[in-house]
Amino acid sequence: MTTLAGAVPRMMRPAPGQNYPRSGFPLEVSTPLGQGRVNQLGGVFINGRPLPNHIRHKIVEMAHHGIRPCVISRQLRVSHGCVSKILCRYQETGSIRPGAIGGSKPKQVTTPDVEKKIEEYKRENAGMFSWEIRDKLLKDGVCDRNTVPSVSSISRILRSKFGKGEEEEAELERKEAEESDKKTKHSIDGILSERGKADRSPQTRSEVGILFAASGSGFAPWQSGKEAHPC
């Protein structure tokens, strides 16, 4: 390429078959567990596979020593989202084991001890709903988030033991909602009626009469036999 003296040479586009070496880490690497990839921090991971247990232990151990998740992420070369997920799961369940990958959740089998506790709660409070029983099982430490039965399972147990199912619970909820609406309506009607009485009180009328007298009309709206309308 020939250029004039003092001129800046133009950039040349590479030929289609010309390859340039790439800097940084390779996109794919071979590991004993299979074909892996490299994240932005330089750590190797296998897509769709959980982190090894020794790395999970290290994450929890570093967190116990007060190291922040962002620092753990940089030192272990694990993504920040993965570190946060492992720590949140450990905080909720006390386990570092990975969750299920894909598919539906396994069916929860309620143990006899949990069933007895459900019956006990229902006998103590016959009006307790299934979702309230579920919350109480968690609150009292009878179950954790992984072992607590679903609301439908609790309703099924109550139906088999006490003959009460979701239909009766729905009926009770409907009655409670109606009572709540009645109380709200009654309170609003009471407020409006009290306001109406206050507006029609003799003291209020006398005050309005004084205002009309001061304005020169000489009479109040209720003295003319006609209703007063706003402008």
Rosetta silent file (secondary structure, phi, psi, omega in degrees, C-alpha in Angstrom):
SEQUENCE: MTTLAGAVPRMMRPAPGQNYPRSGFPLEVSTPLGQGRVNQLGGVFINGRPLPNHIRHKIVEMAHHGIRPCVISRQLRVSHGCVSKILCRYQETGSIRPGAIGGSKPKQVTTPDVEKKIEEYKRENAGMFSWEIRDKLLKDGVCDRNTVPSVSSISRILRSKFGKGEEEEAELERKEAEESDKKTKHSIDGILSERGKADRSPQTRSEVGILFAASGSGFAPWQSGKEAHPC
SCORE:     score description
SCORE:     0.000 S_00000001
   1 L     0.000  129.757 -179.108    0.000    0.000    0.000 S_00000001
   2 L  -107.370  134.772  179.832    1.408    3.354   -1.013 S_00000001
   3 L  -129.543  153.946  176.793    0.573    6.512    0.858 S_00000001
   4 L   -73.751  157.380  179.823    1.511   10.115    0.403 S_00000001
   5 L   -65.792  130.461  179.505    3.976   11.695    2.751 S_00000001
   6 L    86.078   -5.588 -179.773    2.277   12.951    5.896 S_00000001
   7 L   -89.697  153.495  179.548   -0.983   11.078    5.190 S_00000001
   8 L   -90.950  124.606 -179.879   -2.535    8.603    7.623 S_00000001
   9 L   -67.278  144.924  179.632   -2.849    5.089    6.148 S_00000001
  10 L   -79.628  152.058  178.363   -6.363    3.610    6.036 S_00000001
  11 L   -72.312  138.633  178.382   -7.278    0.496    8.038 S_00000001
  12 L  -101.740  134.547  177.176   -7.373   -2.686    5.981 S_00000001
  13 L   -74.874  139.811  179.123  -10.101   -5.262    6.545 S_00000001
  14 L   -70.211  152.085  177.405   -8.818   -8.797    7.220 S_00000001
  15 L   -67.492  156.428 -178.328   -9.380  -11.446    4.613 S_00000001
  16 L   -56.891  -35.951 -177.701  -12.240  -13.906    5.256 S_00000001
  17 L   -90.235    4.386 -176.177   -9.865  -16.746    6.014 S_00000001
  18 L   -87.143  126.820 -179.119   -7.552  -14.704    8.209 S_00000001
  19 L  -112.729  141.382  177.407   -7.716  -15.548   11.957 S_00000001
  20 L  -114.321  142.638  179.430   -6.351  -13.474   14.790 S_00000001
  21 L   -65.892  137.564  179.511   -5.435  -14.918   18.205 S_00000001
  22 L   -93.934  140.620  177.762   -8.035  -14.126   20.911 S_00000001
  23 L   -91.656  161.840  178.991   -6.977  -12.880   24.299 S_00000001
  24 L    94.864 -161.064 -175.350   -8.481  -14.055   27.581 S_00000001
  25 L   -91.586  152.126  175.908   -9.860  -17.442   28.561 S_00000001
  26 L   -69.230  153.260 -179.011  -11.231  -20.024   26.149 S_00000001
  27 L   -72.648  -34.118 -178.050  -14.996  -20.356   25.957 S_00000001
  28 E  -130.019  140.693  176.989  -14.971  -24.122   26.409 S_00000001
  29 E  -135.472  158.475  178.204  -12.627  -26.414   28.317 S_00000001
  30 E   -96.161  130.751  178.274  -12.527  -30.138   28.952 S_00000001
  31 E  -126.006  164.354  177.284  -13.008  -31.323   32.536 S_00000001
  32 L   -59.748  -25.185 -178.726  -13.248  -34.795   34.106 S_00000001
  33 L   -91.294   -4.993  179.865  -17.000  -34.228   34.503 S_00000001
  34 E   137.097 -167.890 -178.710  -17.557  -33.173   30.910 S_00000001
  35 E   -75.612  121.759 -177.702  -17.353  -30.179   28.653 S_00000001
  36 E  -111.316  171.343  177.446  -17.100  -27.021   30.753 S_00000001
  37 E  -127.542  164.166 -179.072  -17.249  -23.302   30.195 S_00000001
  38 E  -112.658  127.878  179.087  -15.393  -20.365   31.659 S_00000001
  39 L   -83.369 -176.791 -176.088  -17.274  -17.530   33.334 S_00000001
  40 L   -68.231  -20.571  179.617  -16.249  -13.872   33.358 S_00000001
  41 L   -89.030   -4.958 -179.403  -14.211  -14.380   36.530 S_00000001
  42 L    94.517    2.747  178.615  -12.150  -17.161   34.996 S_00000001
  43 L   -85.121  148.082 -178.973  -13.828  -19.988   36.889 S_00000001
  44 E   -94.662  133.855  176.388  -14.792  -23.214   35.156 S_00000001
  45 E  -139.421  157.954  176.888  -18.389  -24.439   35.390 S_00000001
  46 L  -110.703  120.292 -175.665  -20.457  -27.092   33.684 S_00000001
  47 L   -61.663  128.601  179.151  -23.755  -25.812   32.370 S_00000001
  48 L    86.375   -2.643  179.593  -26.707  -27.513   34.063 S_00000001
  49 L  -112.912  140.819  179.033  -24.597  -29.131   36.785 S_00000001
  50 L   -71.230  161.592  177.074  -24.431  -27.903   40.416 S_00000001
  51 L   -65.634  149.232  176.297  -21.218  -26.688   41.975 S_00000001
  52 L   -60.596  154.299 -175.732  -19.095  -29.343   43.709 S_00000001
  53 H   -64.155  -33.942 -177.252  -19.725  -29.782   47.428 S_00000001
  54 H   -67.935  -30.935  175.576  -16.257  -28.635   48.473 S_00000001
  55 H   -72.658  -37.484  177.134  -16.836  -25.260   46.794 S_00000001
  56 H   -62.569  -44.196  176.937  -20.242  -24.989   48.480 S_00000001
  57 H   -59.503  -41.755 -179.091  -18.624  -25.718   51.854 S_00000001
  58 H   -65.195  -39.027  178.683  -16.002  -23.076   51.160 S_00000001
  59 H   -61.923  -47.474 -179.606  -18.657  -20.468   50.289 S_00000001
  60 H   -66.053  -40.178 -179.938  -20.557  -21.079   53.540 S_00000001
  61 H   -62.753  -43.986  178.982  -17.334  -21.170   55.561 S_00000001
  62 H   -66.301  -36.508  177.706  -16.160  -17.836   54.167 S_00000001
  63 H   -65.417  -36.320  177.510  -19.584  -16.305   54.813 S_00000001
  64 H   -63.812  -28.528  178.970  -19.387  -17.457   58.463 S_00000001
  65 L   -85.216    6.736  175.296  -16.122  -15.538   58.767 S_00000001
  66 L    85.924   12.346  178.892  -17.898  -12.356   57.677 S_00000001
  67 L   -79.366  134.177 -176.852  -16.598  -12.218   54.122 S_00000001
  68 L   -71.373  151.852 -178.862  -19.014  -10.481   51.779 S_00000001
  69 H   -57.824  -35.361 -179.211  -20.570  -12.408   48.862 S_00000001
  70 H   -66.466  -35.172  177.844  -18.895  -10.166   46.275 S_00000001
  71 H   -71.735  -40.443  176.565  -15.462  -10.964   47.742 S_00000001
  72 H   -59.245  -41.794 -179.150  -16.305  -14.681   47.896 S_00000001
  73 H   -60.704  -44.038 -178.037  -17.331  -14.502   44.254 S_00000001
  74 H   -70.493  -40.434 -176.253  -14.027  -12.972   43.172 S_00000001
  75 H   -71.541  -40.272 -178.644  -11.807  -15.242   45.256 S_00000001
  76 H   -90.900   -5.060 -179.399  -13.495  -18.514   44.310 S_00000001
  77 L    58.901   42.928  176.262  -14.248  -17.375   40.744 S_00000001
  78 L  -117.053  141.392 -177.239  -17.927  -18.231   41.134 S_00000001
  79 L   -59.573  149.057 -178.224  -20.647  -15.920   39.835 S_00000001
  80 H   -62.290  -37.672  179.042  -22.210  -13.586   42.372 S_00000001
  81 H   -63.988  -38.743  178.992  -25.692  -14.934   41.666 S_00000001
  82 H   -66.507  -42.033  178.164  -24.591  -18.490   42.386 S_00000001
  83 H   -61.921  -45.645 -179.727  -22.969  -17.454   45.682 S_00000001
  84 H   -62.893  -40.387 -179.602  -26.091  -15.561   46.763 S_00000001
  85 H   -64.781  -42.602  179.959  -28.354  -18.482   45.869 S_00000001
  86 H   -65.037  -41.817 -179.674  -26.261  -20.974   47.862 S_00000001
  87 H   -68.704  -38.743  177.622  -26.146  -18.680   50.908 S_00000001
  88 H   -64.985  -41.909  178.830  -29.900  -17.975   50.766 S_00000001
  89 H   -65.344  -38.820  178.323  -30.663  -21.674   50.538 S_00000001
  90 H   -66.249  -37.252  179.661  -28.334  -22.388   53.459 S_00000001
  91 H   -68.631  -35.551 -177.610  -30.017  -19.674   55.524 S_00000001
  92 H   -80.195  -41.467 -172.031  -33.506  -21.022   54.814 S_00000001
  93 H  -113.097  -15.967 -176.106  -32.910  -24.765   55.078 S_00000001
  94 L    75.590   13.686 -177.949  -29.529  -25.154   56.767 S_00000001
  95 L  -122.715  147.405  175.964  -28.365  -27.338   53.887 S_00000001
  96 L  -102.558    1.886 -178.483  -25.774  -26.777   51.178 S_00000001
  97 L   -67.855  143.654  179.570  -27.170  -29.497   48.950 S_00000001
  98 L   -70.791  155.892  176.838  -28.350  -28.320   45.535 S_00000001
  99 L   -79.114  176.867  179.354  -32.023  -28.222   44.694 S_00000001
 100 L   -67.818  140.607 -179.762  -33.767  -30.362   42.138 S_00000001
 101 L  -101.924  106.268  177.787  -32.810  -29.609   38.536 S_00000001
 102 L    70.735  176.425  178.262  -35.889  -29.470   36.325 S_00000001
 103 L    73.833  178.741  179.582  -38.933  -31.688   36.521 S_00000001
 104 L   -88.209  157.566  179.798  -41.729  -31.536   39.050 S_00000001
 105 L   -69.655  144.310  177.765  -41.197  -31.459   42.781 S_00000001
 106 L   -65.395  147.828 -177.831  -41.346  -34.819   44.543 S_00000001
 107 L   -67.559  129.626 -179.748  -44.594  -35.535   46.322 S_00000001
 108 L   -77.784  130.683  177.600  -44.456  -34.631   49.984 S_00000001
 109 L  -104.586  116.116 -178.594  -45.300  -37.498   52.315 S_00000001
 110 L   -76.653  127.509 -179.258  -46.772  -36.247   55.594 S_00000001
 111 L   -76.843  157.987  178.520  -45.370  -38.125   58.571 S_00000001
 112 H   -59.069  -34.975  179.640  -47.661  -39.454   61.339 S_00000001
 113 H   -64.513  -40.117  178.928  -46.179  -36.961   63.814 S_00000001
 114 H   -67.678  -39.344  177.851  -47.091  -34.047   61.557 S_00000001
 115 H   -61.840  -40.929  178.055  -50.612  -35.437   61.073 S_00000001
 116 H   -63.511  -37.859  179.517  -51.043  -35.662   64.850 S_00000001
 117 H   -67.557  -38.490  177.456  -49.906  -32.067   65.180 S_00000001
 118 H   -62.363  -44.410  177.622  -52.410  -30.956   62.534 S_00000001
 119 H   -62.175  -39.072  179.896  -55.205  -32.760   64.405 S_00000001
 120 H   -63.761  -44.365  178.284  -54.054  -31.143   67.645 S_00000001
 121 H   -61.229  -40.750 -177.547  -54.168  -27.656   66.131 S_00000001
 122 H   -69.170  -36.042  177.882  -57.642  -28.290   64.741 S_00000001
 123 H   -69.528  -35.988  178.999  -58.971  -29.554   68.075 S_00000001
 124 H   -69.384  -36.124 -179.058  -57.576  -26.518   69.872 S_00000001
 125 L  -139.565   98.268 -175.428  -59.101  -24.135   67.341 S_00000001
 126 L   -66.659  -22.506 -178.698  -61.902  -25.581   65.226 S_00000001
 127 L   -90.283    8.171 -178.536  -62.082  -22.442   63.086 S_00000001
 128 L   -74.541  133.963  179.435  -58.449  -22.589   61.979 S_00000001
 129 L   -85.065  167.279 -177.640  -57.949  -22.740   58.217 S_00000001
 130 H   -63.717  -41.363 -179.538  -55.527  -25.011   56.391 S_00000001
 131 H   -67.980  -30.127  175.898  -53.162  -22.177   55.472 S_00000001
 132 H   -69.815  -37.537  176.620  -53.112  -21.052   59.110 S_00000001
 133 H   -64.514  -40.653  179.264  -52.195  -24.580   60.195 S_00000001
 134 H   -62.573  -43.794  178.185  -49.398  -24.614   57.635 S_00000001
 135 H   -63.872  -36.699 -179.399  -48.014  -21.313   58.934 S_00000001
 136 H   -70.203  -34.662  175.816  -48.210  -22.580   62.513 S_00000001
 137 H   -61.268  -39.809  177.686  -46.289  -25.744   61.610 S_00000001
 138 H   -71.371  -41.167 -177.113  -43.484  -23.544   60.303 S_00000001
 139 H   -66.383  -39.793 -178.861  -43.660  -21.111   63.213 S_00000001
 140 L   -81.049   -4.110  178.761  -43.529  -23.849   65.876 S_00000001
 141 L    78.507   14.460  178.043  -40.620  -25.576   64.143 S_00000001
 142 L   -68.851  -38.062  179.415  -42.538  -28.781   63.481 S_00000001
 143 L  -133.129  161.546  169.768  -41.592  -28.584   59.782 S_00000001
 144 L  -108.688 -174.364 -175.461  -39.252  -26.567   57.633 S_00000001
 145 L   -67.394  -20.028 -179.898  -39.890  -25.172   54.168 S_00000001
 146 L   -88.696  -25.598 -174.792  -38.863  -28.447   52.550 S_00000001
 147 L  -109.190   -9.239 -177.940  -40.981  -30.780   54.699 S_00000001
 148 L   -67.895  134.889  179.337  -44.081  -28.714   55.441 S_00000001
 149 L   -71.346  156.787  179.391  -47.185  -30.180   53.743 S_00000001
 150 L   -74.486  167.408  179.411  -49.095  -28.141   51.208 S_00000001
 151 H   -62.943  -39.376  179.105  -52.418  -26.490   51.949 S_00000001
 152 H   -65.637  -36.477  177.852  -54.248  -29.081   49.844 S_00000001
 153 H   -66.049  -41.336  178.083  -52.569  -31.913   51.780 S_00000001
 154 H   -64.830  -41.356  177.392  -53.622  -30.380   55.091 S_00000001
 155 H   -62.116  -38.713  178.552  -57.181  -29.959   53.800 S_00000001
 156 H   -65.133  -39.010  177.801  -57.191  -33.605   52.721 S_00000001
 157 H   -66.006  -43.718  179.119  -56.056  -34.689   56.200 S_00000001
 158 H   -63.901  -37.439  179.719  -58.730  -32.566   57.862 S_00000001
 159 H   -66.186  -37.281 -179.435  -61.359  -33.953   55.515 S_00000001
 160 H   -76.301  -30.431 -176.441  -60.399  -37.531   56.363 S_00000001
 161 H   -91.437  -40.918 -173.166  -60.179  -36.917   60.127 S_00000001
 162 H  -114.876   -7.751 -179.006  -62.908  -34.376   60.793 S_00000001
 163 L    75.506   17.707  179.148  -65.054  -34.518   57.659 S_00000001
 164 L  -113.439  127.691 -178.123  -64.353  -30.846   56.892 S_00000001
 165 L  -119.999 -161.414 -176.381  -62.938  -29.921   53.557 S_00000001
 166 H   -70.752  -26.117 -179.017  -62.202  -26.937   51.475 S_00000001
 167 H   -65.265  -44.881  179.664  -65.882  -26.278   50.714 S_00000001
 168 H   -67.397  -36.799  177.526  -66.705  -25.590   54.356 S_00000001
 169 H   -64.001  -40.326  177.747  -63.581  -23.491   54.728 S_00000001
 170 H   -63.956  -37.157  178.176  -64.585  -21.461   51.675 S_00000001
 171 H   -65.124  -42.087  178.007  -68.049  -20.999   53.198 S_00000001
 172 H   -63.627  -41.107  178.161  -66.523  -19.764   56.447 S_00000001
 173 H   -63.259  -38.174  178.921  -64.299  -17.353   54.544 S_00000001
 174 H   -65.156  -41.911  179.307  -67.327  -16.051   52.637 S_00000001
 175 H   -64.831  -40.078  178.121  -69.248  -15.465   55.875 S_00000001
 176 H   -62.925  -40.245  178.985  -66.291  -13.662   57.395 S_00000001
 177 H   -64.788  -39.689  178.760  -66.052  -11.421   54.337 S_00000001
 178 H   -64.304  -43.507  179.193  -69.791  -10.628   54.540 S_00000001
 179 H   -62.521  -39.732  179.017  -69.542   -9.753   58.224 S_00000001
 180 H   -64.263  -40.218  178.473  -66.570   -7.523   57.510 S_00000001
 181 H   -64.666  -39.652  179.623  -68.497   -5.734   54.735 S_00000001
 182 H   -63.349  -43.183  179.948  -71.470   -5.209   57.061 S_00000001
 183 H   -63.802  -41.739  179.511  -69.277   -3.710   59.751 S_00000001
 184 H   -64.130  -43.649  179.857  -67.599   -1.418   57.260 S_00000001
 185 H   -64.621  -42.032  179.990  -70.927   -0.309   55.795 S_00000001
 186 H   -62.244  -42.249 -179.224  -72.408    0.251   59.238 S_00000001
 187 H   -66.348  -39.537  178.460  -69.492    2.362   60.291 S_00000001
 188 H   -66.659  -43.863  178.334  -69.674    4.482   57.121 S_00000001
 189 H   -61.203  -39.289  179.479  -73.454    4.914   57.485 S_00000001
 190 H   -63.571  -41.943  179.482  -72.956    5.928   61.077 S_00000001
 191 H   -63.681  -43.466 -179.074  -70.387    8.523   60.149 S_00000001
 192 H   -66.294  -40.115 -179.563  -72.614    9.951   57.404 S_00000001
 193 H   -66.243  -38.707  177.978  -75.676   10.023   59.650 S_00000001
 194 H   -64.827  -37.927  177.665  -73.748   11.800   62.375 S_00000001
 195 H   -64.322  -40.445 -179.640  -72.547   14.329   59.825 S_00000001
 196 H   -63.873  -40.874  178.365  -76.120   14.856   58.635 S_00000001
 197 H   -63.739  -40.363 -179.867  -77.334   15.434   62.174 S_00000001
 198 H   -65.864  -36.763 -179.911  -74.549   17.889   62.785 S_00000001
 199 H   -67.740  -31.242 -177.394  -75.370   19.757   59.564 S_00000001
 200 L   -98.095   11.916 -178.321  -79.042   20.052   60.573 S_00000001
 201 L   -70.907  153.034 -179.780  -78.406   20.988   64.195 S_00000001
 202 H   -59.809  -35.775 -178.556  -79.942   24.263   65.517 S_00000001
 203 H   -63.885  -41.946  179.673  -76.499   25.658   66.276 S_00000001
 204 H   -65.437  -39.681 -179.933  -75.360   25.160   62.697 S_00000001
 205 H   -64.404  -40.557 -179.199  -78.565   26.708   61.354 S_00000001
 206 H   -65.342  -38.332  178.700  -78.188   29.742   63.532 S_00000001
 207 H   -64.543  -41.678  179.043  -74.611   30.226   62.384 S_00000001
 208 H   -66.018  -38.034  178.277  -75.660   29.978   58.726 S_00000001
 209 H   -61.676  -38.185  178.120  -78.523   32.404   59.369 S_00000001
 210 H   -63.966  -39.881  179.441  -76.099   34.916   60.777 S_00000001
 211 H   -64.161  -42.678  179.399  -73.951   34.596   57.650 S_00000001
 212 H   -66.858  -36.937  178.176  -76.945   35.131   55.363 S_00000001
 213 H   -65.036  -37.848  179.271  -78.067   38.118   57.415 S_00000001
 214 H   -68.682  -28.832 -178.973  -74.617   39.598   57.140 S_00000001
 215 H   -81.092  -11.619  176.008  -74.655   39.110   53.373 S_00000001
 216 L   101.585   -4.890 -179.120  -77.904   41.069   53.045 S_00000001
 217 L   -76.410  -32.647  174.790  -80.255   38.282   51.923 S_00000001
 218 L    83.387   -6.856  178.706  -82.038   38.239   55.273 S_00000001
 219 L  -146.353  156.239  179.540  -83.112   34.602   55.147 S_00000001
 220 L   -93.564  163.675 -177.591  -81.543   31.184   55.216 S_00000001
 221 H   -59.805  -36.605 -176.678  -82.091   28.505   52.525 S_00000001
 222 H   -75.722  -11.717  179.310  -84.434   26.414   54.683 S_00000001
 223 H   -85.456  -14.814 -176.802  -86.683   29.447   55.295 S_00000001
 224 L   -89.936   -9.119 -178.430  -87.505   29.927   51.597 S_00000001
 225 L    79.387    3.984  179.622  -89.057   26.502   51.111 S_00000001
 226 L  -119.050  150.769  177.916  -86.602   25.720   48.315 S_00000001
 227 L   -78.270  140.081  176.699  -83.566   23.507   48.311 S_00000001
 228 L   -88.328  130.312 -179.188  -80.210   25.202   48.032 S_00000001
 229 L  -114.711  144.624  177.100  -78.064   23.842   45.217 S_00000001
 230 L   -69.704  156.328 -179.863  -74.360   24.362   44.746 S_00000001
 231 L   -70.029    0.000    0.000  -73.219   26.482   41.838 S_00000001
